[in-house]
Amino acid sequence: MKTFKLILVFVLFSVVVLSCKYETEPETKTVDVEETKIVKEIDANATIGKAEFTIEGMTCAIGCAKMIEKKLADMEGVKSAIVDYDKKIAMVEYDEAKVTTTLLEETVTNASEKYSVNGMKTVESFSTNFAKKDGKKKCSKDCKKACCVDKA
């Protein structure tokens, strides 16, 4: 009987040790998302309006924010659209004859039931100054780097 108990304890101990041996912690990955600005040509005589609003319900930068940005940019009459996931802000330039703020809101809310628009306002200039435009960094006025000398 003692031998049987000793073998049973050894087997249980072996199972516990071997089962824990191969467990690993899941890897945490961070994804850097480069901000892009989608710009389209519209009628030169069009009156350009700018709207800025908050989007609630986004859960990720690539799936949610980029999808909403693309839907807004694909609208007829929209010149440019930027959706910033971190700040939960959308900024859209549009032809006032073809697009209204109501249409912008409907486009966002129709993308998914979980998205809602808050604080829709038309503005003269956007409250957030983006450092990148069309994927390129802007040079500051006092920049002395070789890449900026030509642009002064």
Steps between C-alpha positions, in 0.01 A plus 500: 500500500786739581654429161169573325462835682861590424451424128171697495664804663790479254263484200293795625813702569632419149174604337495831685863578419474403134171681442639828636827467316362599159277787606613837370364847546330643194709750309389858510549676171477869436413630158611842384245656271616774270250775464387561146287767345281408208462796265286517185459768240166679496356790302724806523196728540351295784450649843708287732365430846683340788338282761651364817334244725564225756437135417417270791511121479827451311707214642808502276701725270523273198159334490276776628666837445643422156173344383301808608761728343473312170119510503503875560766562235310292243191719531420712194600859579744422781843651436687348795434300813713426804395276789730504802441188710695622803307827528176346360467801268400516135578800280343527157529757219205491263309679224209668678279464191530120504555402863334598826600429858196271523635289212839479670337382822285244314808362323674437833197353676411279201851350506407315822241515774772554760620835359342825611578858409522769766582870488451550125608854413605691193828684544720749318813299582557168672587505870774239458806587295632185337876476445456284192319569179477248220742274689783758508624696799477877491806710570485763771588858404835490680603150382863485387503137377604427142157361416334829595746749347343466153151569635577828675 
